[in-house]
Amino acid sequence: MPFTSRILAATIVAVTSFYTPALAQEEEEEHSTLTIGAGAAVIPSYEGSDEYRVMPLVQARGKVHDFSFWTRGTSLYFDAIPDPTGTGVDFEFGPMVNVRLDRSSRKQIRDDAVRLLGTRDVAVEVGGFVGIGKTGVLTSPYDNLSARIAVAKDVAGAHESWVVTPTIEYFTPLSKSAFVGTSISAEYVGKKYGAYYFDIDPAESAASGLAAYDRAGRGSGLRRLNVNLSAGKSLSGDLRHGWTVFGVVGYNRLLGKYADSPIVSDVGSKNQFVGALGIGYTF
C-alpha cells in the first residue's frame, strides 16, 4: 500500500465488494460492480514525521465481467484472472501502478529542517502482483482471507529503485449491513530508495542543520511494517448496494537504518499513525 507515509496501506474504501459473491451466493451473481468512496485522511506530513496533515481521499473498487480492479491510496491494481463464482479460492495476478508523492511539495512538510532538505520528485512505480484469497475461512461462510505480494520499480526517474510489498488481509461481515477487517503489510526497498528519501549529504546537512547520514542507501532492506483496522456500515441495509460509511485506523513502524535517519530519529518519529473517515456508494 504504498501511499505517502504512506498510507493507508489501507485506505480501504470499497472494501464492501469483497463480500458481494459470498453474500449473493443464493441470488443471481453480479459480474460487474463499482464502488466509489470519498472522505478525508489524517497522515504524517512526510514519511517519518511526527506532525500530521489532513488530505482528501478518493478510492474505488469494482469488477467488469468478473475482472476486478481496486485502489489502495495512490495505487491501482487490476486482476487479470476472473473472479470465481460464489465462494472458494480466488487466484490473483496482474499489473499495478503506484504514484509516490512523499516530500514532493514543500507545503506537505511541516518540519522546517526537513523542508530545507528540498523536495523529492514524484515517483511512478510500475509492476505486478500475485495473490490468493479464500472465502469462508474462520468466522462464517462469508469471511475472506487473502495474501498477495506486489513488486514495482520507479520508472519516472525519482528514486529509480524497486519496492516489494507483501500483504495479508482479512475481512468479515458482521451482518448483511456491517463489516470489519484488518490487514498486515510490509515494504522491502532497494538501496536507491533509502538513499533518495532517508540519506542526507553534506550540502543538505549544511542547509538544514540536520546531521549528515549515508546508511540508508547501503543496500536494500526492510523499511516498515503496517497494521490497519477497518469497519463499515451500510446505510441502505445491504453492503452490496447503496451508501456505506467507513473508517480506517492504522499504525506504521519504520525500521532499522530508515528509522535511524535524522529526518526520523531527530525531528520525527518511527511510530506513524494514519486514519480515514468517508462514505462510499456501490452501484
Secondary structure, DSSP 8 states (H G I E B T S, - for coil): --SGGG--TT--TTGGGGGHHHHTTTS---S-EEEEEEEEEEEESSTTBS-EEEEEEEEEEEEETTEEEEEETTEEEE--S---SSSSEEEEEEEEEEEE-TT-SGGG---HHHHTT-----EEEEEEEEEEEEES-SSSTT-EEEEEEEEEEE-SSSS--EEEEEEEEEEEEEETTEEEEEEEEEEEE-HHHHHHHT-B-HHHHHHH----B-STTSS-EEEEEEEEEEEEEESSS-TTSEEEEEEEEEEEEE-HHHHTSHHHHTTB-SEEEEEEEEEEEE-
